[in-house]
């Protein structure tokens, strides 16, 4: 059971909901980190009184330091600040809710300190899954997933005595705002269109990833790493209602599923209280009033990002890091309205073709592949 947390990414959607759960459970918050949101960070810091507050951008951190000068809260910036937050001695759990590759080094640092990692940063496992899981085993750290799909699988596997009994993991996918459209019909979709997710309220980057189905591709790779299974035993299925959060199929034909309302506080709370469960103030799922549950196969011709992610999952090495870095850069450009929706998979594929890849990568190889992939995207946008 978690008692004291360091929260990396406190001003984002998952971060804010984590703080709601911390209030409900009475958890101590010892560290808060964000990118540059001075006003929001000051508000959080004054409420939770952490020992450490970090804003990654130095100018923002300086402004925050001035605002908090009447408190005892230490203010830091940059990667140094993130690493300090991730390794704070009094925090027993590190919640990694930052978006993107920036979460990799702090996550590895927290693992070295044998923390519980409440993992909401999927890019960490996508890009460096083998390194991360090897470090978890070596250090004796505990990794509990926060993503709704991986939390669902984690919960379904609690009664599984032998992982050889697993036939398949089935990750559900809402299909995003563009479900049913063809590749040509997607071409004119705008930033505003892509940010209209039908079921979940999330940050802009992950919402666009849900629209392209890249998010599901990233989650397939993450599930492979978390549960040490090949791609042939991990699949995705469209489930528009987001009631069934994922399923485990066993070799005897039985399927276990975790159901619930589309509320991220449920998996966040479970990551904090595992192996126990805490009372929730939220209303539970009402089976008598929820809509009919439907399932369908994803269209990988229209949503090419999912096919690209599967290809990288098979290839291994640094291909996943290249794909992820290129996707982050392309989504950033789309959100800035510099490219079109279908340019996202095109730029990712181009980066994969242009970037040299290593088969047994070190951390430095992974970080370099990420950098080169972003350079490829920026070159072609320019």
C-alpha positions in Angstrom: 0.0 0.0 0.0 1.3 3.4 -1.0 1.7 6.1 1.7 4.0 8.7 0.1 4.3 9.5 -3.6 6.5 11.4 -6.0 4.3 12.5 -8.9 6.1 13.1 -12.2 3.7 15.0 -14.5 1.4 16.5 -11.9 -0.4 19.1 -14.2 -1.4 16.7 -16.9 -4.7 14.7 -17.0 -3.3 11.6 -15.2 -1.4 13.8 -12.8 -4.4 15.8 -11.8 -6.5 12.7 -11.3 -3.7 11.1 -9.3 -3.9 14.1 -6.9 -7.6 13.6 -6.6 -6.9 10.0 -5.5 -4.2 11.2 -3.1 -6.8 13.4 -1.5 -9.3 10.5 -1.2 -6.7 8.1 0.3 -4.9 10.7 2.4 -1.5 10.1 0.8 1.5 12.3 1.4 2.9 14.0 -1.8 6.6 14.6 -1.4 7.4 15.7 -5.0 5.6 17.3 -7.9 7.0 17.8 -11.4 5.7 19.4 -14.6 7.0 21.0 -17.7 6.3 24.7 -17.5 2.9 25.4 -15.8 3.9 27.9 -13.2 0.5 28.9 -11.9 -0.9 25.4 -11.8 2.2 24.1 -10.1 2.1 26.8 -7.5 -1.5 26.0 -6.7 -0.7 22.3 -6.3 2.4 22.9 -4.2 0.6 25.2 -1.8 -2.1 22.5 -1.3 0.1 19.4 -1.0 3.2 21.1 0.4 5.8 18.7 -1.2 9.4 18.8 -0.2 10.3 19.3 -3.9 8.6 21.0 -6.8 10.2 20.7 -10.3 9.4 22.6 -13.5 11.5 21.3 -16.4 11.9 24.6 -18.2 14.4 26.7 -16.3 12.7 30.1 -16.7 9.4 28.6 -15.4 11.3 27.1 -12.5 12.8 30.5 -11.6 9.3 32.1 -11.7 8.0 29.3 -9.5 10.9 29.7 -7.0 10.0 33.4 -6.6 6.3 32.6 -6.0 7.1 29.9 -3.4 9.8 31.9 -1.6 7.6 32.2 1.4 7.5 28.3 1.8 10.2 25.7 2.6 9.5 23.9 -0.8 12.7 23.3 -2.8 12.4 24.2 -6.5 14.5 22.6 -9.2 14.5 22.4 -13.0 15.6 20.1 -15.9 16.4 16.5 -15.9 18.3 17.0 -12.6 15.1 17.9 -11.0 13.2 15.0 -12.5 15.8 12.6 -11.3 15.8 14.1 -7.8 12.0 13.7 -7.6 12.2 10.1 -8.8 14.7 9.1 -6.2 13.4 11.1 -3.2 14.1 8.8 -0.1 10.7 9.3 1.6 8.6 8.5 -1.4 7.7 4.8 -1.6 5.9 5.2 -4.9 6.8 7.1 -8.0 3.9 7.9 -10.4 5.3 8.4 -13.9 2.6 10.4 -15.6 4.9 12.5 -17.9 4.3 12.1 -21.6 7.0 10.8 -23.9 10.6 9.6 -23.8 11.5 12.2 -21.1 10.1 9.7 -18.6 12.7 7.0 -19.3 15.6 8.1 -17.2 13.6 9.1 -14.1 11.8 5.7 -14.3 15.1 3.8 -14.4 16.4 5.9 -11.5 13.4 5.1 -9.4 13.7 1.4 -10.2 17.4 1.6 -9.0 16.0 2.9 -5.7 13.6 -0.1 -5.4 10.5 2.2 -5.6 7.0 1.1 -6.5 6.5 2.4 -10.1 3.0 3.4 -10.9 3.6 3.5 -14.6 1.4 5.7 -16.8 4.3 6.6 -19.2 3.9 3.9 -21.9 6.9 5.3 -24.0 9.3 4.0 -21.3 8.4 0.4 -22.0 7.9 0.9 -25.8 11.3 2.3 -26.3 13.4 0.5 -23.7 11.1 -2.3 -22.4 13.8 -4.9 -22.1 16.2 -2.5 -20.2 13.4 -1.4 -17.9 12.1 -4.9 -17.1 15.7 -6.3 -16.6 16.3 -3.4 -14.1 13.0 -4.2 -12.3 14.1 -7.9 -11.9 17.7 -6.9 -10.9 16.7 -4.3 -8.3 13.6 -5.9 -6.9 11.5 -2.9 -7.7 7.7 -3.2 -8.2 6.0 -2.1 -11.4 2.2 -1.6 -11.3 0.6 -0.3 -14.6 -1.8 2.7 -14.6 -3.0 2.6 -18.2 -6.6 1.3 -18.0 -5.9 -1.5 -20.5 -2.8 -2.8 -18.7 -4.3 -2.4 -15.3 -7.2 -4.5 -16.5 -4.9 -7.2 -17.6 -2.9 -6.9 -14.4 -6.1 -7.4 -12.4 -7.3 -10.3 -14.6 -4.0 -12.1 -14.0 -4.1 -11.9 -10.2 -5.4 -15.5 -10.1 -3.2 -16.9 -12.8 -0.8 -19.3 -11.2 1.2 -20.1 -14.4 1.8 -17.6 -17.2 2.0 -20.6 -19.6 -1.8 -20.7 -19.2 -2.2 -17.5 -21.1 -3.3 -17.9 -24.7 -3.8 -14.2 -25.6 -4.0 -10.7 -24.1 -6.8 -8.7 -25.8 -6.5 -4.9 -25.4 -9.7 -3.1 -26.1 -9.7 0.1 -28.1 -12.5 2.7 -28.5 -11.5 3.4 -32.1 -11.2 7.1 -31.4 -13.2 9.9 -33.0 -12.7 8.6 -36.6 -13.8 5.0 -36.3 -15.2 3.6 -39.6 -13.6 6.2 -41.8 -11.3 5.2 -44.8 -7.8 6.4 -45.2 -8.9 9.0 -47.8 -11.7 10.3 -45.5 -9.1 10.8 -42.8 -7.0 13.2 -44.9 -8.9 16.4 -44.2 -9.3 15.8 -40.4 -8.1 18.7 -38.3 -6.6 19.2 -34.8 -10.1 20.1 -33.5 -11.6 16.9 -35.0 -8.9 14.7 -33.6 -9.3 16.0 -30.0 -12.9 15.0 -29.8 -12.5 11.6 -28.1 -15.8 9.9 -27.7 -15.2 8.4 -24.2 -12.1 9.7 -22.4 -10.8 13.1 -21.4 -7.1 13.0 -21.9 -4.1 15.2 -22.8 -3.8 16.4 -26.4 -0.9 14.1 -27.4 -2.5 10.9 -26.2 -5.9 11.9 -27.7 -4.3 12.3 -31.2 -2.6 9.0 -30.7 -6.0 7.5 -30.0 -7.3 9.0 -33.2 -4.5 7.5 -35.3 -4.6 4.2 -33.3 -0.9 4.7 -32.6 -1.9 4.6 -28.9 -3.1 1.1 -29.3 0.1 0.1 -31.1 2.2 1.5 -28.3 0.0 -0.4 -25.8 0.5 -3.7 -27.7 4.3 -3.2 -27.4 3.9 -2.2 -23.7 1.9 -5.3 -23.0 4.6 -7.5 -24.6 7.2 -6.0 -22.3 5.1 -6.0 -19.2 4.0 -9.6 -19.5 6.9 -10.9 -21.5 4.9 -12.3 -24.3 5.5 -12.3 -28.1 3.3 -10.2 -30.4 1.5 -13.4 -31.5 -0.1 -13.5 -28.0 -1.1 -9.8 -27.8 -3.9 -8.3 -29.9 -6.3 -5.4 -30.1 -10.0 -5.3 -30.6 -12.3 -2.3 -31.2 -14.8 -1.8 -28.3 -16.6 1.5 -28.8 -18.2 1.7 -25.3 -14.9 1.6 -23.3 -16.6 -0.6 -20.6 -14.5 -3.7 -21.0 -11.0 -2.4 -20.4 -9.2 -5.5 -21.6 -9.4 -9.3 -21.5 -7.2 -12.3 -21.0 -7.9 -15.5 -23.0 -6.6 -18.7 -21.4 -5.5 -21.9 -23.1 -8.7 -23.7 -22.0 -10.9 -21.1 -23.8 -11.9 -19.1 -20.8 -11.8 -15.3 -21.0 -11.5 -13.0 -18.0 -12.4 -9.3 -18.5 -12.2 -6.2 -16.2 -15.2 -3.9 -16.6 -15.8 -0.4 -15.3 -16.8 3.1 -16.2 -14.3 5.1 -18.3 -12.7 6.7 -15.3 -8.9 6.7 -14.9 -9.1 7.1 -11.2 -10.0 3.4 -10.9 -6.6 2.1 -12.2 -4.8 4.9 -10.5 -6.4 4.0 -7.2 -5.6 0.3 -7.7 -1.9 1.1 -8.4 -1.8 3.0 -5.1 -3.5 0.4 -3.0 -2.4 -2.9 -4.6 -2.6 -5.7 -3.5 -5.6 -4.2 -1.6 -8.6 -2.2 -2.8 -9.9 1.0 -1.3 -13.4 2.3 -1.2 -14.3 4.6 -4.1 -16.6 7.6 -3.9 -17.3 7.3 -7.7 -20.5 5.5 -8.7 -19.8 1.9 -10.0 -20.8 0.6 -13.4 -24.5 -0.1 -13.7 -24.9 -3.1 -16.0 -28.6 -2.5 -16.4 -28.1 1.0 -17.8 -24.9 0.6 -19.8 -25.1 0.3 -23.6 -24.8 -3.0 -25.5 -21.2 -4.1 -25.7 -19.8 -4.5 -29.2 -16.4 -5.7 -30.6 -14.8 -5.3 -34.0 -11.5 -5.7 -35.8 -9.3 -2.6 -36.2 -8.8 -1.3 -39.8 -5.0 -1.3 -40.3 -5.3 -0.1 -43.9 -7.0 3.2 -42.8 -5.1 3.5 -39.5 -1.6 2.8 -40.7 0.0 3.7 -37.3 -1.2 0.5 -35.8 0.3 -1.6 -38.6 3.6 0.3 -38.2 3.7 -0.4 -34.5 3.1 -4.1 -35.0 5.9 -4.2 -37.6 8.3 -2.5 -35.1 7.2 -4.9 -32.3 8.3 -7.8 -34.6 11.5 -6.1 -35.6 12.6 -5.2 -32.0 15.9 -3.4 -31.4 15.7 0.4 -31.7 12.9 0.3 -34.2 10.3 1.0 -31.4 12.3 4.0 -30.2 12.5 5.4 -33.8 8.8 4.9 -34.3 8.0 6.6 -31.0 10.3 9.5 -31.4 9.0 10.1 -34.9 5.4 9.9 -33.8 6.0 12.4 -30.9 7.5 14.8 -33.3 4.8 14.3 -36.0 2.0 14.6 -33.5 3.5 17.8 -32.1 3.6 19.2 -35.7 0.0 18.2 -36.2 -1.1 19.8 -33.0 0.7 23.0 -34.2 -1.3 22.7 -37.5 1.9 22.3 -39.5 0.9 19.0 -41.1 -2.2 17.0 -42.0 -3.6 14.0 -40.2 -2.4 11.4 -42.7 1.1 13.0 -42.6 1.6 11.4 -39.1 1.9 7.8 -40.3 3.8 8.9 -43.4 6.4 10.7 -41.4 6.8 7.8 -39.0 7.3 5.4 -41.8 9.9 7.7 -43.5 11.8 8.0 -40.2 11.9 4.2 -39.9 13.2 3.8 -43.4 15.9 6.6 -42.9 17.1 5.9 -39.4 19.8 3.3 -38.8 18.7 0.8 -36.2 20.6 -1.4 -33.6 19.5 -4.9 -32.7 20.7 -5.1 -29.1 20.6 -1.5 -28.0 22.0 0.2 -24.9 20.3 3.2 -23.3 22.6 5.5 -25.3 21.6 3.7 -28.5 17.9 4.2 -27.7 18.3 7.9 -26.9 20.3 8.5 -30.1 17.6 6.6 -32.2 15.0 8.8 -30.6 16.9 12.0 -31.5 17.6 10.9 -35.1 13.9 10.0 -35.6 12.9 13.5 -34.5 15.4 15.0 -36.8 14.1 13.1 -39.7 10.5 14.3 -39.1 11.6 17.9 -38.7 13.7 17.7 -41.9 10.8 16.5 -44.0 8.3 19.0 -42.4 10.8 21.8 -43.2 
